[in-house]
């Protein structure tokens, strides 16, 4: 069980202070570390609380340099390294994974945080619908390619965090047509929902396959936060009902909005709380395990196995 005092208002700083002994000395790799986002805030907070090495990953070297400079201004002793990765390009993912595999350090915690949300239809460099490609296929390939590095963690309890969302309630995986008929049948919210369901199912299948090797995996919903993730979403859109794949309206209320720090808090619990290890594969909200909030299709192990097989087919590699 995670700390019962943590809730929707708890800030990342408080969680990191509580789990400082768990953070201390660990090598943590975080994707999507642009200033102002959840990945950056996670990197900033764990650096401050004595992580051994924080690898900040993202698409642009200059954005990573900026993130490192800002974190070091606050925590001069922070040990940071940048990694350029474009999750919308399998070539870039393979290149980044090869770089990680040359590191002398094992990876104790991987946080797959980078994502895009509700973007107009476009494709990745390899021609996949971009939200599924960037939010799931890229991280699926990257994680599997560096998995030996993760399983080599000296802690004996390596952890993977696949950041999801309550947006997963918008759609299951469209196994018959994951790319929305090449855009002809595209609904940007369903596509986002599908990708976020994929994050949860990925954590479940990782748990099933590697639990015996000590691996744990979680899928947190950060909450609704105004970050650069929402760059494709006009706030006026939230005044128009967002409907799921069955036509039900997704409720987003003012009360759901969080600060960046509160949004990052569940990332930190998911990554470092030793007390939730037995619940590996779970979905989380507001710093707590929240399996009752996950849709049945997002906790279906048959769907998880099917998604793994589909993902292998898409990347052209078996793991």
C-alpha positions as CSV (number, residue, x, y, z in Angstrom):
1,X,0.0,0.0,0.0
2,X,1.2,3.5,-0.7
3,X,1.2,6.2,1.9
4,X,-2.5,6.8,2.7
5,X,-1.8,10.5,3.4
6,X,-0.9,11.2,-0.2
7,X,-3.7,12.4,-2.3
8,X,-4.6,14.6,-5.3
9,X,-3.1,17.7,-3.6
10,X,0.2,16.1,-2.6
11,X,3.2,17.7,-4.4
12,X,6.2,15.9,-5.9
13,X,8.6,17.5,-3.4
14,X,6.7,16.0,-0.4
15,X,6.7,12.5,-2.0
16,X,10.4,12.8,-2.9
17,X,11.3,13.8,0.6
18,X,9.3,10.8,2.0
19,X,11.1,8.4,-0.4
20,X,14.5,10.1,-0.4
21,X,16.2,6.9,0.7
22,X,14.7,5.1,-2.2
23,X,15.7,7.8,-4.7
24,X,19.3,8.1,-3.3
25,X,22.0,6.8,-5.6
26,X,19.6,5.5,-8.3
27,X,20.1,5.8,-12.0
28,X,16.9,7.2,-13.5
29,X,16.1,7.6,-17.2
30,X,13.1,9.9,-18.0
31,X,11.7,10.7,-21.5
32,X,10.1,14.0,-22.4
33,X,12.2,16.3,-20.2
34,X,11.4,19.7,-21.7
35,X,11.2,22.6,-19.2
36,X,7.6,23.1,-18.0
37,X,6.5,19.5,-18.4
38,X,6.1,16.5,-16.0
39,X,9.3,14.8,-17.2
40,X,11.3,17.9,-16.4
41,X,9.7,18.3,-13.0
42,X,10.4,14.7,-12.2
43,X,14.0,15.1,-13.2
44,X,14.3,18.3,-11.1
45,X,12.8,16.7,-8.0
46,X,14.7,13.4,-8.1
47,X,18.0,15.3,-8.7
48,X,17.3,17.5,-5.7
49,X,16.7,14.3,-3.6
50,X,20.0,12.7,-4.4
51,X,19.4,10.4,-7.4
52,X,22.8,9.1,-8.4
53,X,22.4,9.9,-12.1
54,X,19.4,11.3,-14.0
55,X,19.3,10.8,-17.8
56,X,17.1,13.4,-19.3
57,X,15.8,12.2,-22.7
58,X,14.0,14.2,-25.4
59,X,13.9,15.1,-29.1
60,X,16.1,18.2,-29.1
61,X,19.5,18.6,-27.7
62,X,19.1,22.3,-27.0
63,X,15.9,21.7,-24.9
64,X,17.8,19.0,-22.9
65,X,20.7,21.4,-22.4
66,X,18.3,24.0,-21.1
67,X,16.7,21.5,-18.7
68,X,20.1,20.4,-17.4
69,X,21.2,24.1,-16.9
70,X,18.0,24.9,-15.0
71,X,18.2,21.8,-12.7
72,X,21.9,22.5,-12.0
73,X,21.2,26.1,-11.1
74,X,19.0,24.7,-8.2
75,X,21.0,21.6,-7.4
76,X,24.7,22.2,-8.5
77,X,25.7,18.6,-7.3
78,X,23.1,17.0,-9.7
79,X,24.6,14.4,-12.0
80,X,22.8,14.7,-15.3
81,X,23.2,13.3,-18.8
82,X,21.3,14.0,-21.9
83,X,19.9,11.5,-24.4
84,X,18.4,12.5,-27.8
85,X,15.5,10.3,-28.7
86,X,12.6,10.9,-31.1
87,X,9.9,8.3,-30.2
88,X,8.2,9.0,-33.5
89,X,11.1,7.5,-35.3
90,X,12.1,3.8,-34.9
91,X,15.5,4.6,-36.2
92,X,16.0,7.3,-33.6
93,X,14.7,4.9,-30.9
94,X,17.2,2.2,-31.9
95,X,20.0,4.7,-32.0
96,X,19.2,6.0,-28.5
97,X,18.8,2.5,-27.1
98,X,22.2,1.5,-28.6
99,X,23.7,4.6,-26.8
100,X,22.1,3.6,-23.5
101,X,23.4,0.1,-23.9
102,X,27.0,1.5,-23.9
103,X,26.6,3.3,-20.6
104,X,28.6,1.8,-17.7
105,X,25.6,2.2,-15.4
106,X,22.6,-0.1,-15.2
107,X,19.2,1.7,-15.3
108,X,17.3,1.4,-12.0
109,X,14.2,3.3,-13.0
110,X,12.8,4.0,-16.5
111,X,10.0,6.6,-16.7
112,X,8.3,6.6,-20.1
113,X,6.8,10.0,-19.7
114,X,7.0,11.6,-23.2
115,X,3.7,11.8,-25.1
116,X,1.5,13.8,-27.5
117,X,-2.2,14.4,-26.9
118,X,-5.2,14.8,-29.2
119,X,-3.2,16.0,-32.1
120,X,-4.6,16.4,-35.6
121,X,-4.0,13.3,-37.7
122,X,-0.4,12.8,-38.8
123,X,2.0,9.9,-38.9
124,X,5.3,9.0,-37.4
125,X,8.4,8.7,-39.6
126,X,7.5,5.1,-40.1
127,X,3.9,5.8,-41.2
128,X,2.1,4.9,-38.0
129,X,-0.8,7.0,-36.6
130,X,1.3,9.4,-34.5
131,X,-0.4,9.1,-31.0
132,X,-0.1,5.3,-31.0
133,X,3.3,5.5,-32.5
134,X,4.8,8.1,-30.2
135,X,2.9,7.2,-27.0
136,X,3.2,3.4,-27.2
137,X,5.2,1.9,-30.1
138,X,8.3,4.1,-29.6
139,X,8.4,3.4,-25.8
140,X,7.6,-0.3,-26.4
141,X,10.7,-0.6,-28.7
142,X,13.0,1.5,-26.5
143,X,12.1,-0.3,-23.3
144,X,12.6,-3.7,-24.8
145,X,15.9,-2.8,-26.4
146,X,17.3,-1.5,-23.1
147,X,15.6,-4.1,-20.9
148,X,18.8,-6.0,-20.2
149,X,20.3,-2.7,-18.8
150,X,17.2,-2.3,-16.6
151,X,17.2,-5.9,-15.3
152,X,20.9,-5.5,-14.5
153,X,19.9,-3.0,-11.7
154,X,21.9,-3.6,-8.6
155,X,18.9,-2.8,-6.5
156,X,17.4,-6.2,-7.5
157,X,14.1,-4.3,-7.9
158,X,14.2,-2.3,-11.2
159,X,11.1,-0.4,-12.1
160,X,9.4,0.9,-15.3
161,X,6.8,3.6,-15.2
162,X,4.6,4.0,-18.3
163,X,2.8,7.3,-17.8
164,X,-0.9,6.8,-18.8
165,X,-4.0,8.9,-18.3
166,X,-7.7,8.6,-17.3
167,X,-8.0,9.4,-21.0
168,X,-7.6,5.6,-21.4
169,X,-11.3,5.5,-20.7
170,X,-11.9,7.1,-24.2
171,X,-11.0,3.9,-26.1
172,X,-9.7,0.4,-26.0
173,X,-7.1,-0.9,-28.5
174,X,-8.6,-1.1,-32.0
175,X,-6.9,-4.3,-32.9
176,X,-8.6,-4.5,-36.3
177,X,-7.6,-1.0,-37.2
178,X,-5.1,0.6,-34.8
179,X,-4.2,3.4,-37.3
180,X,-7.8,4.5,-38.0
181,X,-7.9,3.5,-41.7
182,X,-4.8,5.7,-42.3
183,X,-6.7,8.7,-40.9
184,X,-9.9,8.2,-42.8
185,X,-11.7,7.1,-39.6
186,X,-9.6,9.3,-37.3
187,X,-10.9,10.6,-34.0
188,X,-8.1,12.3,-32.1
189,X,-9.5,11.6,-28.7
190,X,-10.1,7.9,-29.4
191,X,-6.6,7.7,-30.7
192,X,-5.3,9.3,-27.6
193,X,-7.4,7.0,-25.5
194,X,-6.1,4.0,-27.4
195,X,-2.5,5.0,-26.8
196,X,-3.1,5.5,-23.0
197,X,-4.8,2.1,-22.7
198,X,-1.7,0.7,-24.4
199,X,0.5,2.2,-21.7
200,X,-1.5,0.3,-19.0
201,X,-1.5,-3.0,-20.9
202,X,2.2,-2.7,-21.5
203,X,2.9,-2.4,-17.8
204,X,0.7,-5.5,-17.2
205,X,2.5,-7.6,-19.8
206,X,6.0,-6.4,-18.6
207,X,5.0,-7.5,-15.1
208,X,3.8,-10.9,-16.3
209,X,7.0,-11.6,-18.3
210,X,9.6,-10.2,-15.9
211,X,8.2,-10.3,-12.4
212,X,10.4,-13.3,-11.7
213,X,13.4,-11.2,-12.6
214,X,12.4,-8.6,-9.9
215,X,10.9,-6.1,-12.4
216,X,7.9,-4.0,-11.4
217,X,5.9,-1.6,-13.6
218,X,3.1,0.9,-13.1
219,X,0.9,3.3,-15.1
220,X,0.1,6.6,-13.4
221,X,-2.5,9.1,-14.4
222,X,-0.9,12.5,-13.5
223,X,-4.2,14.5,-13.5
224,X,-5.1,17.3,-15.7
225,X,-2.3,19.8,-15.9
226,X,-1.6,22.7,-18.3
227,X,1.7,21.6,-19.8
228,X,3.1,21.6,-23.3
229,X,1.4,18.2,-23.7
230,X,-1.8,20.2,-24.5
231,X,-0.2,22.2,-27.2
232,X,-2.6,20.7,-29.8
233,X,-5.7,21.3,-27.7
234,X,-7.5,24.5,-27.6
235,X,-8.9,25.0,-24.1
236,X,-12.2,25.9,-25.6
237,X,-12.4,22.3,-26.7
238,X,-13.0,21.3,-23.1
239,X,-16.2,23.2,-23.2
240,X,-17.5,20.9,-25.9
241,X,-18.2,17.4,-24.6
242,X,-15.4,14.9,-25.3
243,X,-17.0,11.6,-26.1
244,X,-15.6,8.1,-25.7
245,X,-15.8,5.3,-28.3
246,X,-19.3,4.4,-27.1
247,X,-20.6,8.0,-27.2
248,X,-20.4,8.6,-23.4
249,X,-19.2,12.1,-22.3
250,X,-15.8,12.3,-20.5
251,X,-16.2,14.5,-17.5
252,X,-13.4,17.0,-16.9
253,X,-14.2,19.4,-14.1
254,X,-12.2,22.4,-12.7
255,X,-11.5,20.2,-9.7
256,X,-9.5,17.8,-11.8
257,X,-6.9,20.5,-12.6
258,X,-3.6,20.2,-10.8
259,X,-0.4,22.1,-10.4
260,X,2.7,20.8,-12.1
261,X,4.1,19.6,-8.8
262,X,0.9,17.7,-7.9
263,X,0.8,16.2,-11.4
264,X,4.3,14.9,-10.9
265,X,3.7,13.4,-7.5
266,X,2.1,10.2,-8.8
267,X,5.1,9.7,-11.1
268,X,7.4,9.7,-8.0
269,X,5.2,7.3,-6.1
270,X,5.0,5.0,-9.1
271,X,8.8,5.1,-9.5
272,X,10.0,4.8,-6.0
273,X,7.4,3.5,-3.5
274,X,8.7,0.1,-2.4
275,X,5.4,-0.7,-0.7
276,X,3.4,-1.1,-3.9
277,X,5.7,-3.6,-5.5
278,X,3.2,-6.4,-5.0
279,X,0.7,-4.5,-7.0
280,X,3.0,-4.4,-10.1
281,X,1.1,-3.8,-13.4
282,X,-1.4,-1.5,-11.7
283,X,-2.9,1.8,-12.8
284,X,-2.6,4.7,-10.4
285,X,-4.3,8.0,-9.7
286,X,-3.7,10.7,-7.0
287,X,-0.6,8.8,-5.6
288,X,-2.6,5.6,-5.0
289,X,-3.2,2.3,-6.7
290,X,-6.5,2.9,-8.6
291,X,-7.4,-0.3,-10.3
292,X,-11.1,0.3,-9.8
293,X,-10.7,3.4,-12.0
294,X,-9.2,1.5,-14.9
295,X,-11.5,0.2,-17.6
296,X,-12.0,-3.6,-17.8
297,X,-10.2,-3.6,-21.2
298,X,-7.2,-1.9,-19.7
299,X,-6.7,-4.6,-17.1
300,X,-7.4,-7.6,-19.4
301,X,-4.4,-9.8,-19.6
302,X,-5.5,-11.3,-22.9
303,X,-5.6,-7.8,-24.4
304,X,-2.1,-7.2,-23.0
305,X,-0.7,-10.3,-24.7
306,X,-2.4,-9.3,-28.0
307,X,-1.0,-5.8,-27.8
308,X,2.5,-7.1,-27.2
309,X,2.2,-9.4,-30.3
310,X,0.8,-6.5,-32.4
311,X,3.6,-4.2,-31.2
312,X,6.2,-6.7,-32.1
313,X,4.7,-7.0,-35.5
314,X,4.7,-3.2,-36.0
315,X,8.4,-2.8,-35.0
316,X,9.4,-6.0,-36.9
317,X,11.2,-7.5,-33.9
318,X,10.3,-10.2,-31.3
319,X,11.1,-9.8,-27.6
